[in-house]
Amino acid sequence: MILEGLLKSIKSIDPKAEITVLSADPGETSAKHGVTSVPKFPAGLRSLISYIQSKNNSTKKAVQKCDYFILGGGGLFGSLNFHANIIWAIQAFMAYRLGKRVIMYGQSISPIKWAFIRKIVKKIFQKAFFIAVRDADSRIELEKLGVTRKIEIMPDLAFRSQFIDQNGRTGTLEFPITKPSVSTRRSAIIALRQLSSLGPEFKKNITTFLNWLIEEQNYYIKFMNFQEGKDSDNKLHYEIIEQIKDQTKIQHLQNIHDSTEVLNHFATANFVLGMRLHSIISATKTATPFIAISYSSKIDSYVKDLGLTEYSINLTEINPEKLKKLFNKMQNEKMSLKESLKLYNKDSQKMHLVIEKKLLHNLTSN
C-alpha cells in the first residue's frame, strides 16, 4: 500500500519519471507494480555475501544513475527493532556515499532508546534534501534529536492511492455495499502483531472478547496477517484461534499480497480490531469502525491525527470488559465515526497534493 501510494505520488510530480525500487523481492515487486526493481543494499551477512559475489552490482549501478533517492515510507526508525534502524540507515548512507540527494518521505519516527542510533538518525535526516514525516509527533522526535532542517507533515502514503471497491466505485465507500457470499452475518477483522512481550494474559483477554463477539453479537471473525516471514502474525493468530469455541465462525486470511483484495475484506467488514498500523489505515480507507490496540507511538500518533483517540486502547490495559465497552461505544456512534473516516480520506488526498507541490518546488529550484 505504501509503495503504491509512493509511485502515484512520484508520477504526479513527474509523469515521465523513471523509477527503480530497492526491494527484498525484486521479482515480485517488478511484476506487481510494473517498475524496475533491484535488491536493497546489504545489511546482513547473507545479503552482503550476495552483494559481493554479484557480477553486475545492479543496486549500486541503479543508485549511481539516479537523480534522487527516496527513503520511505513507514515506521523505519524507532526502539521496536534495533536491526531495522541499521537496515534503513545503510540504505541512506550508501546513497549519500554515492553523492545522491536523499528524500525522506512518509516516515514516522518513534522515540529511540539507543544513543548510537539517535546519532545515526540525526545525521541521515540532517543531510536530507527534503523531509516529510507522517505525523506531528515524528517531527517533534526529529527536532529533539537536533534535526534543524524543515520538516513537512503528510498523511501515510497508503492514502495517496484511491481504493476501488469490488463494485467498481472509486474513493471512500458509500454504505451499505454487497456483503461477501460466505455469510450474511456481521463480520469483524482481527489483525494482531506478534511481539515477544505478549504474554498468555493478552491472548486470554482477546480470546474472551472474541468469544463474546461470536456468541452474544453473532459475529463472524476473520484473522488477517499483515506480516509474513520471521515476524509473521501467523503464530499469534493460530494460538488465539485454537481457543475460539465455535470454529465454524472463524476464517484465517493468509498470503494475500494484493492491496485491493485486502481492502475489499475491510470494506465488507462491520468492525476491525487492529494492532497493525495498516489494519487501522485500511479501516480508515474503507470507513470501517475500529478499535486500535496501541503497542507503539506510531499507533498513538495516527489515532491522534484522526481525532479518534477514544477508540484506542493501550496494549497493557486490555481486558475483555474494556474491549466490550469500546465496542458498544463504537456501535452507538458508528454513523458519525464513518463520516469522520470518510472526511479524513478526502482531506488526506488534498494534503498529499500540497506536499507534492512543495517537493516539486524544491526539485525545480535546486
Secondary structure, DSSP 8 states (H G I E B T S, - for coil): -HHHHHHHHHHHH-TT---EEEESSHHHHHHHH-SEEEE----SHHHHHHHHH-SS-HHHHHHHH-SEEEE-SEEEESSS-HHHHHHHHHHHHHHHHTT-EEEEEEEEE-----HHHHHHHHHHHHT-SEEEESSHHHHHHHHHHT--S--EE---GGGTS--B-TTS-BSS--S-----TT-SSEEEEEE----TT--HHHHHHHHHHHHHHHHHH-EEEEEE-S--GGG-SHHHHHHHHTT-S-GGGEEEE-----HHHHHHHHHT-SEEEE-SHHHHHHHHHTT--EEEEESSHHHHHHHHHHT-GGGEEEGGG--HHHHHHHHHHHHHTHHHHHHHHHHHHHHHHHHHHHHHHHHHHHHHH-
